[in-house]
């Protein structure tokens, strides 16, 4: 990319960064603190993804690619901070437990709703057996405690475990919202970045955009969008659960996917004098 193209790209990034910076300021993250983090991400990405013939780049090459001083490159690469990977892995395990509970036939009643589960039992589906099928590295009690803390699962007076309403609306605690935010936005940005860098867009990325609508009209659209999205997600959740059960013992079961849905609205600054056909679009 030439200098002019690079400058233009940076100008476009300004719009992309505004929502993130607003979040950072709201969280008390200053520009120097963010730059320190950004340096480490630059170094990690250059080291992991810009290898030549599978050979790890030298500190000098990482410095050349990123503009980070070689002394800092060495310090960053020698550190071992994978806390975010651990948090994301745990979040994925919790989500998988709930997903399997909601979709597998043996964990559903005659109407297709998830049944209540005993913590453990020899003769019926139970929570401990469900967890053991998904993850043998984390104790079922640990997962139950965490799901209870997040108000995703609750124990009734009869001692049975039931999925809470919160499991259908997303995480509630601040920490879990942050993990969800990083995973969701991270994967969306990864897909968009790959589409930008490739000649042929490899990932599904579509959006519909309209302005000059009344709040009442957007209310209707938002409600309808929520219904359509929920139906789609539940359908794919059920399909994915079945396929995961089929694939989990195979040697090729090494991929993951994420399909996200979002809806955003704000007051429009559109010029009412513009023709209507300039105020709507479907984007790739």
C-alpha positions, 0 to 999 in steps of 0.5 A, spaced: 500 500 500 502 506 497 503 512 502 497 516 499 493 509 500 495 508 507 493 515 509 486 514 506 486 507 510 488 511 517 482 516 515 477 511 514 480 507 521 478 514 525 470 512 524 472 505 526 475 507 532 470 512 535 466 507 538 471 503 541 475 509 544 468 511 547 468 505 550 475 505 553 474 512 555 468 510 559 472 504 562 477 509 564 482 506 559 487 512 557 491 513 551 498 511 554 495 505 557 491 503 550 498 504 546 501 499 551 496 494 549 496 496 542 504 495 542 503 488 545 498 486 540 502 488 534 508 484 536 504 478 537 500 478 530 507 480 527 510 474 530 504 469 529 502 471 522 507 474 518 512 468 518 516 466 512 516 459 510 513 457 517 519 460 520 518 465 526 520 472 524 526 475 528 526 481 533 529 485 528 523 483 523 518 484 528 520 491 529 521 493 522 514 490 521 510 494 527 515 500 528 516 497 535 523 498 538 526 491 538 528 492 546 520 492 547 519 487 542 524 482 546 520 484 552 513 483 549 515 476 546 518 473 553 512 475 557 507 470 558 500 473 558 494 468 556 489 470 561 484 473 555 485 466 552 483 462 558 477 467 559 475 466 552 476 458 553 471 458 559 466 462 556 466 457 550 465 451 555 459 454 559 456 456 552 457 449 549 454 446 556 447 450 555 447 449 548 447 442 548 442 442 554 437 446 550 438 442 543 439 435 545 433 430 544 435 427 551 435 433 554 428 436 552 421 434 554 415 433 549 415 440 547 422 441 545 424 445 551 430 443 556 428 439 562 430 440 569 436 436 571 439 433 577 446 434 579 448 427 578 444 420 577 445 413 575 439 412 571 437 419 567 440 425 564 444 429 569 448 435 569 455 432 571 454 427 565 452 433 560 459 436 562 463 430 562 461 429 555 463 436 553 469 438 557 473 433 562 478 438 564 473 442 568 470 439 574 462 439 573 461 443 580 466 449 578 462 450 571 455 449 575 458 454 580 459 459 574 453 458 571 449 459 577 453 466 579 452 468 572 444 467 573 444 462 567 442 456 571 438 456 578 437 450 583 429 449 585 427 447 591 426 440 589 434 440 588 433 440 580 437 444 576 433 449 571 436 454 565 434 461 567 431 466 563 438 470 563 441 464 559 436 466 553 438 474 553 446 473 554 451 475 560 449 479 565 455 480 569 460 486 567 466 481 566 462 476 562 459 482 558 467 484 557 468 477 554 462 476 550 464 483 547 471 481 545 469 475 542 463 477 538 466 484 536 473 480 535 470 475 530 466 480 526 472 484 525 476 478 523 471 476 518 471 483 515 478 484 515 479 478 511 474 480 506 477 487 506 484 483 504 482 478 499 480 479 492 473 475 493 470 476 500 470 469 503 466 470 509 458 472 510 458 479 511 451 483 510 448 489 512 441 493 511 441 500 512 436 505 512 435 513 514 429 518 515 425 513 518 420 515 524 422 512 531 416 508 531 418 505 524 424 503 527 421 500 533 417 495 528 423 493 524 427 492 530 422 488 533 421 484 527 429 483 526 429 480 533 424 475 532 427 473 525 434 473 528 432 469 534 429 464 529 435 463 525 440 462 531 435 457 534 435 453 528 443 453 527 444 452 534 440 445 533 443 443 527 450 445 530 449 441 536 447 435 532 453 436 527 458 437 533 455 430 536 457 427 530 464 430 528 467 430 535 470 423 535 473 425 528 480 427 527 478 433 523 473 436 528 478 442 529 474 448 526 469 453 530 464 458 527 461 464 530 454 467 527 453 474 530 447 478 529 446 486 531 442 491 530 444 499 531 440 505 531 441 512 532 438 519 530 439 520 523 443 526 520 441 525 513 439 531 508 431 531 507 433 534 500 436 528 498 433 523 493 430 516 497 434 512 493 440 514 496 438 513 503 438 505 503 443 500 501 445 493 502 452 492 504 457 486 503 
